[in-house]
Amino acid sequence: MIRALSIAAVVLFSPCAAATVCVYVPVHEQVDKANTVFIAVVTSASSAESFDSLENGADYRVNYTFDVKERVKGDPSKVPSLFTINTYRVFDADIDYQGAETRLLPGDHVLVVASSPGPAQVAACTPSQPWNPSPDQLRALRSQAR
C-alpha cells in the first residue's frame, strides 16, 4: 500500500513535460506555397512589454527589425517585422518552464517564408526559421527565385 501511494505521489507531483512535435515540410515546398520569401539579417531586438509585470511562466513577445539580405520571391516589404514568443523564467522560482524557444541576435540570418502580409513569427515549427545554409541549400533556394 505504501509503495502504491509513493508511486501515485511521484506521478501526481512530477512536473509535466509538454513536447513540441513539428511536421517536416521541405523548404522547396514551403517556398512554392508562400507569397513572400527572403533572407533577412536581424538588426535589432526589443521586448513588446515590460518584464516588471511578467510572472514566472508567462509568454512574452520579442520584435525584431531586419535588413533584407536577398530576395527570393515576392515583396519583402509585406513583412514589416519578425517576432518570437518566449517564456519568462524567474531563475529562483520553485517551478521551471522548459521548451523550445527561438532567440535571435543582431547579425543572425533568418529564412522568412510568409503566406500573408504582416509580421512573421520565427520559431522551430514555423516556416520562418533561423538559417545558416550550406552552399547547396542556398543554390537550391535561389533556383526557386521568381
Buried (B, 14 or more C-beta within 10 A) or exposed (E): EEEEEEEEEEEEEEEEEEEEEEEEEEBEEBBEEBBBBBBBBBEEBEEEEEEEEBEBEBEBBBBBBBEEEBBBBBEBEBBEEBBBBBBBBBEEEEEEBEEEBBEBEEEBBBBBBBEEBEBBBBBEEBBBBBBEBEEEEBEBBEEEEE
